[in-house]
Structures are given as structure tokens and as C-alpha cells.
Amino acid sequence: MAEKKHFHFVGICGTAMGAVAAGMKARGYVVTGSDANVFPPMSTFLESQGIRLFEGYKAANIPADAEVIVIGNAISRGNEEAEAALERKLLYVSLPEVLKEYFLRGRRNFVVSGTHGKTTTASMLAWLIVSAGRDPSFMIGGLPKNLGCGALFTDSDLTVLEGDEYDTAFFDKRSKFLHYLPECVVINNIEFDHADIYNNVEEIKLSFRRLLNIVPRNGVAFVNGDDANSLDVASNAPCPVKKVGMSAGCDVIIDGLDYRPDGTSFVLDGEVYHTDMVGEINVRNAAMAISAARFAGLTAQECRDGLATFEGVARRQELRGEVNGIKVVDDFAHHPTAIKLAVAALRQRYAGARIWVLFEPRSNTTKRNVFQKELAEALAAADIAVVAAIADLHKVAVNERLDPDMLAKDVAASGGTAWYLPGVPEIVEFVGVQAVAGDVIAVLSNGGFGGIHQKLLDRLAQNATAV
């Protein structure tokens, strides 16, 4: 692809696609693109970079002189532009292939992977490096508050990537992270997820084994030494492996934990660190980020300074507002384990509060019945759980669907308190009537949940006005 000059991105307004498209434009390439949803802020950002955008997918959108068609992960067969690329025998590639050839080759790439904590750990690692005076490239599937954007490509030899095990494109079913030329890999944990493309956890573990198979001998893999699946994956890895965790067999030991409402202190490999974040999951995320940063060449003090100023990631335990003593918190948790960890962190941050969880089954896995039992156990950890209707119900076969009404009943059977309220209006009104000062309302979804956060705050404000 090196001699090609004009790249056309199909699905250009996705966060990663847009960032890479802008990066290619900055390198002097001609870039055009199309998307079904062309709207700000991504559309205005791309247009400001001089990138021509087409709204909707039409074969005629592909410019006659386009030499490479970059097809996004969300694009499937039947898309007019994808079909045109196939029929016209054009050179088509995935986004990870473009990353590999134009942004990653020849660089020190730090790939953060795992079922939980990828975004936070990658954000921490990128910030530790930035705060130490380096200027790394990074691509992260979230918005790190310190960094102001989820992706940036610089001339540094260091790149931090959130490594997803999800498939690459409709024509390449390998995990995306296998394209990232890793020198350093972090494996936070491994559980079953992505039920739309994996049948069981063994298939997921195979993808992680393949990831470790391409880490060079002068690189390293930091794996969760307390997680059986991670240890299994790393057991015969051809690259150096360091186990990070709380058990005695780990190479890098986490101990001296001091949990407080305003943050957590811990000792890692003999050095004391503090983070304003709460919960065991974030101690583990920080330990991984520090371990990788030390491998990148940072000192313990540089890591300590960076961690102390890390502000977190949007939609991870993010306080969206408080009305009349009732807090509304936004969190991305949707996997059963992530829900348990989120509730535990909330109990640390808001000691003594009544914790609500408003859960939207939206991910490709939680819309399915594979976690019917596990979700009930996770939601029972909250004081009050409310389960919404499945988002995009038509996309899941009837016999595979989660039963949200039964889920609420199962939560009650597990010792919790739960209701099934299908729509956002019913949920908002229910919370508006039932919530009292001191409550924490946690909204858990990997989507927008119908803008429920602001609607909750507005409804709670009506109570305050009435008083």
C-alpha cells in the first residue's frame, strides 16, 4: 500500500476510523469517506481536516481515483460500497491493516488487552508516558480526561493501543489486536464475552495465545497472575512473561492496599503509589499500567507522579450530577463481572449510600441469554436494581434472547431487590418517586440508554423544586 495516495474510508465517522483517517490526511494522503451517520462532532472534525464526506453508503461515493478502500469493522456484506469494492476488484483493507503499515511498523507498541479494564489501563499508561514528558501515539476506545481525545498519532517511537479481541472485518475474522505488532502486551483478565462471534471461552483464549505468539523475545507480556485463564494462555508463551497480582507466585506483587472513599494507596514491587480511583479493579489496572510504563523506561517516581494526576475516563464511574443529595453516576459496565466490580467500587467511594443500578442489556453478549444467571447474581449486589428492555431486540433470535423480566425476578430470588421497567420514561419516573437523599443511581450501559442520565437529573430537580 506504500505507493497508494487516495484512501476512501467506509464507515469513517467511527471513533477509530475517524482518527486514523485524520492521521492519514496529516501524512499527506488524499482521504475521503462515507458513513450512514454524518454528524458533529466527528463530521466537523473531519471536514476541518479537509476530508470530503459522503452521507449514506452508495457505490457512486467511491471516487474514481480511490486506490485503497478501508472498510470498517461495523460494515457487513450488503453494504453498497463494500459490494462495489468487491465487484470492481479494488484493493480493500481493514482499519487494523492501515494502522499496522502506516502507524505501527518499526515502533514500540504497547497493547493493552483483556475482558475488563482495557480502556482505563490503556488511558493510564498513555497518561503516565505523557506526564513524564514523552509524546506517545495512542488509540483508546474511550475518552481519557487527561488526554482530551481517544486517539493521537505523533512521531514518537512509543504507541499505546487498546487491544480488542473482537474480529477485524467481515473479510478478516482474526482479532484486531493481532495486527498491532506488539512489543509489550498487557492481559488484564480473560472471561467469556462477545457471544456473537465466540462460542466459548476456549476460542477467546486461542486468540490471546496467538497474540502472545507474536510478542518478540525482546518484548514482554504482563499477565494477571491471579486469573486462571490468563495464566493458562501464558503458560507456554514464547515471549518473556511477568505475572502481576496479589498472590505469592507473582513476579510483580501488589500489596499494602489501603481503600478509602477518596482513593486507594497500594504497594507495587516495593514502591508506594496512590490513585484517586477506587475499587480493586482499578488497583489492578494501575499495577498493569505502571508495569508497562516501567518497561517503556519510566522511573517509579514518574509513574507515581502520573498516577496521582490521572483523572480517569469518561463513562467510568463518572459523576454526571447531583440533585437534592442524590447522585447520578455513569458507568460502562455491562459484563456480569464488570457489574460486580462497579458496585464494589461505588460502595468504596460512597460508603453507606444506598446503591441503585439501572441496567440496559445492550451489548451483543448481554442481549443474549448466555449470562441470564450470572447477571442476576451481579445485579443482586446492588441495593436496588432496575432492568430495562433489550436494545435492538430484533437483532437477536428469539431463542437466544435474554429475558429481562425473568432477570429482575431472578435478582429478587438471589436476595436482591429488582424491577423490570422496559422504557426510559418508566424508569425515570420510578427513580424520581423512590430515590431519596444519600442514594447513588448508577447507570450501567455500553450505549446512550436514551439519554437517561440528564432525564434523571431533570426529574429529580422537579422534586427539589416542589419542596
NUSESE-496123 format. One line per field, with one value per residue (C-alpha): y negated, z negated, x negated; residue in one letter. Coordinates in steps of 0.001 Angstrom, whole numbers, always signed. Layout:
yy	[Y ...]
zz	[Z ...]
xx	[X ...]
rest	[A ...]
***
This chain:
yy	[+0 -2274 -3827 -4425 -8019 -8077 -6226 -6014 -5053 -3216 -3933 -6931 -8503 -5748 -6969 -4871 -5199 -8977 -9263 -7135 -8935 -12263 -10770 -9671 -13111 -14694 -12453 -13883 -11290 -12106 -10908 -10671 -8747 -7863 -6921 -6330 -8890 -12006 -14457 -16506 -16351 -13780 -15209 -18749 -17471 -15504 -18353 -20692 -18353 -18769 -15352 -15106 -13205 -11417 -10703 -7254 -4298 -4357 -2787 -6194 -7604 -5813 -8351 -7092 -7669 -5975 -3371 -1798 -1166 -989 +997 +523 +3251 +2266 +2778 +6073 +7744 +5986 +2551 +894 -401 +2877 +4714 +2223 +2737 +6495 +6284 +3769 +5794 +2757 +3026 +3207 +3441 +3295 +439 +2530 +3220 -514 -1034 +1691 +420 -3342 -3913 -873 +755 +68 -1371 -191 +799 +1373 +3347 +3439 +6329 +8324 +8641 +5851 +2682 +2240 -1350 -2519 -724 -1989 -5508 -5317 -4039 -6744 -9431 -8127 -8412 -11866 -13224 -12041 -14344 -11868 -12329 -8887 -7955 -6302 -4804 -4090 -3068 -5782 -9374 -9761 -13004 -13960 -13458 -15132 -12653 -8913 -8818 -10788 -9929 -11541 -10991 -9197 -5633 -4740 -3778 -2729 -753 +666 +4188 +5694 +9415 +8606 +9547 +7265 +7032 +9113 +10463 +10974 +12776 +12612 +10480 +6869 +6943 +9486 +6659 +4386 +5559 +5672 +5284 +5202 +6876 +6471 +9148 +7834 +10868 +13275 +14228 +15265 +12311 +11376 +14178 +13036 +14239 +16684 +19929 +20376 +19076 +21558 +19829 +16499 +17952 +19140 +15541 +14433 +17262 +16042 +12546 +13769 +15775 +12518 +10743 +10711 +12067 +8517 +7682 +8756 +9822 +8673 +11063 +11232 +13697 +14193 +15124 +18784 +18122 +15579 +17955 +20767 +18607 +17531 +20945 +21837 +18380 +17955 +14426 +13256 +13274 +11435 +12242 +9220 +9753 +10278 +13948 +15132 +16685 +13384 +11709 +8223 +8194 +5890 +5473 +2875 +1933 -961 -1581 -4954 -6879 -9424 -6915 -3968 -3500 -342 +1035 +2441 +4145 +2314 -1166 -3034 -4548 -6420 -6794 -8834 -5905 -3298 +444 +3462 +3433 +17 +1083 +3936 +1570 -800 +2023 +3112 -436 -1051 +2252 +1417 -2155 -936 +1321 -1766 -3407 -5481 -5695 -4766 -8459 -9400 -6701 -7886 -11497 -10486 -8161 -10808 -13192 -10691 -11954 -8823 -8053 -9375 -6925 -5026 -5773 -9291 -11513 -13152 -15294 -15577 -16850 -17115 -14787 -12114 -11339 -10047 -8089 -6867 -3631 -1464 +1854 +4451 +7829 +9579 +9384 +5708 +5010 +6644 +4667 +1430 +1919 +2749 -422 -2508 -1137 -2209 -5682 -6270 -4386 -3865 -5011 -3057 -1902 -1699 -18 -865 +1777 +1719 +5071 +3619 +5413 +8314 +10649 +9259 +9169 +12938 +15473 +16768 +14683 +14970 +16482 +14530 +11163 +11889 +12639 +9478 +7173 +8616 +6881 +3542 +2395 +1766 +2944 +1859 +3826 +2140 +3741 +5229 +2674 +3581 +6684 +7646 +8323 +11398 +14644 +15297 +18462 +16650 +13567 +12574 +12462 +9111 +9662 +13021 +11416 +8993 +11889 +13865 +10911 +10975 +14743 +14156 +11903 +8591 +6064 +5531 +4342 +4784 +1434 +1558 -2087 -5133 -7170 -4492 -4154 -7901 -8295 -5312 -6654 -10141 -8856 -6306 -7866 -9745 -11932 -9908 -7479 -6807 -5992 -4104 -3897 -864 -572 -421 -2752 -6010 -4451 -7020 -9960 -8703 -10462 -14007 -12916 -11527 -14744 -16812 -14628 -14766 -18555 -18646 -17108 -19709 -22496 -21061 -21057]
zz	[+0 -378 +3101 +2897 +2464 +2197 -653 -924 -4374 -4533 -7992 -8517 -11441 -13906 -16597 -15479 -11761 -12025 -14000 -11534 -8553 -10024 -10696 -7079 -5864 -8098 -6428 -3022 -1651 +95 -2167 -1546 -3410 -3907 -6798 -7496 -10303 -9411 -12284 -14740 -16419 -14174 -10920 -11683 -12885 -9672 -7470 -9313 -8273 -4626 -4302 -1960 -3474 -1887 -3869 -3299 -1542 +2263 +4826 +6503 +3328 +4074 +6058 +9406 +8338 +4916 +4701 +1274 -298 -4102 -5327 -8932 -11431 -11520 -7761 -6585 -3286 -1561 -2148 +1289 +1085 -210 +2600 +5151 +3863 +4287 +7721 +9072 +7661 +5755 +3092 -179 -3649 -7285 -9659 -11701 -8480 -7838 -11420 -11097 -7897 -8400 -12161 -13980 -11942 -13389 -16648 -20243 -20502 -23901 -23532 -26494 -26318 -28433 -29086 -31681 -32262 -28809 -28336 -31810 -31786 -28312 -29326 -32485 -30550 -27896 -30573 -32584 -29462 -28529 -32063 -32082 -29148 -26281 -23342 -22570 -19943 -21338 -20246 -23023 -22863 -25255 -26250 -28768 -30593 -30861 -27165 -25717 -22870 -22312 -19559 -18555 -16216 -16812 -15691 -18935 -18830 -21596 -20830 -23317 -21924 -23488 -22094 -21352 -20766 -18599 -14934 -12400 -9496 -7656 -5498 -8337 -11413 -13326 -16465 -15807 -18226 -16072 -13637 -16225 -16150 -19960 -21831 -25161 -25870 -28950 -29649 -32415 -32611 -30316 -30519 -28073 -26109 -22552 -22275 -18736 -17450 -20066 -21159 -24396 -26438 -24862 -21500 -23178 -24858 -21479 -20229 -23253 -22689 -19133 -20485 -22766 -19863 -18089 -21044 -20302 -22617 -23457 -24456 -27418 -28379 -31708 -32663 -35589 -37929 -39881 -36871 -35840 -32200 -31801 -33359 -31093 -27994 -29024 -30199 -27007 -25546 -23504 -24851 -28318 -30732 -34037 -36335 -38077 -41011 -44688 -45046 -46227 -42883 -41015 -39688 -40423 -43728 -44608 -48374 -51112 -49845 -51632 -50336 -51143 -49762 -48114 -46502 -47021 -48025 -47313 -47088 -43788 -43625 -46802 -45649 -47149 -44763 -45141 -42760 -43149 -41596 -43735 -43698 -43344 -39563 -39351 -41582 -39145 -36172 -37726 -38507 -34876 -33584 -35905 -34946 -31246 -31822 -33670 -30681 -28462 -30502 -33096 -36665 -39680 -40588 -37120 -37401 -40887 -39713 -36658 -38543 -41194 -38486 -36420 -36130 -34789 -31696 -30634 -31452 -34014 -37467 -36181 -38375 -35974 -38533 -41974 -42845 -46365 -47709 -45029 -42783 -39196 -38092 -34560 -34060 -31030 -32926 -31197 -31677 -34945 -36420 -35498 -37160 -40412 -40322 -39594 -42580 -44830 -43721 -44312 -47847 -48477 -47037 -48607 -51880 -53493 -50454 -49001 -45597 -42654 -39371 -36231 -33718 -29975 -28210 -25108 -24265 -21815 -24762 -27408 -24929 -24823 -27487 -27983 -31178 -32423 -35753 -36134 -35532 -38284 -40750 -39736 -39969 -43363 -44701 -44368 -46901 -44145 -40527 -37590 -34342 -31074 -27860 -25463 -23000 -19300 -20179 -16517 -16133 -18394 -17625 -19920 -21388 -22191 -23896 -27491 -29403 -31269 -33201 -34448 -35180 -37604 -39261 -39483 -41188 -43825 -44186 -44745 -47701 -45880 -45057 -41416 -38918 -35175 -33663 -29870 -28871 -29922 -30862 -33310 -34837 -35233 -36915 -39200 -40353 -40694 -43122 -45037 -45343 -48493 -49625 -50003 -47174 -44344 -40997 -38773 -35093 -33523 -29742 -26859 -24899 -25388 -27215 -25657 -27355 -30704 -32750 -32099 -32213 -35694 -36858 -35385 -37072 -40425 -40086 -39872 -43342 -44632 -43110 -44586 -48048]
xx	[+0 -3022 -2743 +1016 +2207 +6020 +7770 +11556 +12917 +16250 +17667 +15397 +17274 +16439 +14045 +11074 +11822 +12056 +8840 +6885 +8416 +7285 +3858 +3554 +4607 +1936 -644 +217 +2623 +5877 +8700 +12429 +15075 +18698 +20957 +24622 +24465 +22521 +22954 +20883 +18502 +16792 +18139 +16999 +13615 +13028 +14201 +11850 +9025 +10008 +11649 +14620 +17546 +20490 +23642 +25094 +23500 +23630 +21346 +21082 +19486 +16227 +14156 +12886 +9278 +9604 +6837 +7461 +10859 +10670 +13674 +14691 +15479 +19164 +19580 +21071 +21872 +24735 +23259 +23289 +19746 +18345 +20120 +18763 +15215 +15604 +17207 +14674 +11747 +10484 +7815 +9759 +8240 +9291 +8545 +6046 +4110 +3785 +2684 +86 -1518 -1331 -1463 -2884 -5624 -9064 -7689 -7422 -3785 -2160 +1073 +3468 +5927 +8369 +12076 +12217 +10224 +8678 +9776 +8800 +5442 +4531 +5560 +3459 +454 +703 +1045 -1914 -4064 -2701 -3067 -6693 -7419 -7180 -4821 -3356 -840 +2246 +5546 +8028 +11695 +12832 +12161 +9302 +9978 +6303 +5657 +8751 +9148 +9145 +6535 +3466 +615 -2769 -6353 -7247 -8522 -6019 -2416 +266 +3191 +6304 +6212 +9613 +10159 +13174 +12878 +11206 +13672 +16246 +13418 +10926 +12245 +8968 +8884 +7945 +5031 +3189 +2367 +759 -2897 -3153 -6418 -4608 -1267 +904 +3528 +5762 +8062 +9895 +13563 +16252 +17610 +18607 +21151 +21950 +18563 +17193 +18835 +16912 +14003 +11588 +11996 +11226 +8156 +6909 +6940 +4905 +2410 +1994 +1363 -1426 -2873 -3816 -5455 -9213 -11902 -12989 -9424 -7313 -3805 -2394 +412 +2802 +1135 +4371 +6518 +6572 +7448 +4654 +2132 +3290 +2903 -600 -1796 -3684 -4204 -7412 -7966 -9067 -6109 -5753 -2847 -1327 +1023 +1648 +734 -2664 -3592 -3516 -6666 -5310 -3429 -523 -107 +324 +3786 +5486 +9011 +10569 +13556 +11245 +8901 +6601 +2975 +1008 -2484 -3753 -7116 -8164 -7070 -4092 -1537 +1757 +4681 +7847 +9702 +11434 +12024 +9761 +10201 +8541 +5648 +5053 +5413 +2875 +455 +516 +106 -2854 -4500 -4218 -5404 -8488 -9228 -8894 -11651 -9796 -11061 -8951 -8704 -7499 -4825 -3897 -3501 -1475 +840 +1522 +2775 +4766 +8352 +9996 +12024 +15402 +18213 +16151 +17613 +18294 +20454 +22896 +24649 +26225 +29695 +31075 +28384 +28978 +26010 +26266 +23202 +22454 +20549 +19794 +20047 +22210 +20489 +21561 +18061 +17772 +21123 +19951 +16715 +18566 +20886 +17925 +16142 +19250 +19518 +15926 +16443 +19866 +19659 +23066 +25061 +27966 +26698 +29079 +28129 +30092 +29012 +29575 +28889 +27287 +24037 +24052 +23498 +25846 +28727 +28381 +29326 +25777 +25473 +29069 +27930 +24683 +26346 +28867 +26085 +24213 +27234 +28140 +25007 +26820 +29394 +31922 +31648 +33784 +33577 +34566 +35772 +33225 +31896 +32358 +34363 +34815 +31091 +31192 +33016 +35988 +34487 +31207 +32635 +32119 +35421 +35206 +38435 +37173 +33804 +35457 +37282 +34017 +32333 +35063 +34649 +30919 +31676 +31721 +34423 +35243 +37838 +38219 +39214 +38924 +38621 +36652 +39761 +40964 +37512 +37051 +40440 +39851 +36489 +37937 +40537 +38432 +34969 +34065 +31180 +27995 +28823 +26380 +28017 +25556 +26497 +24827 +24836 +22380 +24652 +26515 +29501 +31833 +30151 +31393 +28694 +29910 +33544 +32968 +31337 +34170 +36808 +35017 +34812 +38615 +38727 +36319 +38440 +41626 +40058]
rest	[M A E K K H F H F V G I C G T A M G A V A A G M K A R G Y V V T G S D A N V F P P M S T F L E S Q G I R L F E G Y K A A N I P A D A E V I V I G N A I S R G N E E A E A A L E R K L L Y V S L P E V L K E Y F L R G R R N F V V S G T H G K T T T A S M L A W L I V S A G R D P S F M I G G L P K N L G C G A L F T D S D L T V L E G D E Y D T A F F D K R S K F L H Y L P E C V V I N N I E F D H A D I Y N N V E E I K L S F R R L L N I V P R N G V A F V N G D D A N S L D V A S N A P C P V K K V G M S A G C D V I I D G L D Y R P D G T S F V L D G E V Y H T D M V G E I N V R N A A M A I S A A R F A G L T A Q E C R D G L A T F E G V A R R Q E L R G E V N G I K V V D D F A H H P T A I K L A V A A L R Q R Y A G A R I W V L F E P R S N T T K R N V F Q K E L A E A L A A A D I A V V A A I A D L H K V A V N E R L D P D M L A K D V A A S G G T A W Y L P G V P E I V E F V G V Q A V A G D V I A V L S N G G F G G I H Q K L L D R L A Q N A T A V]
***
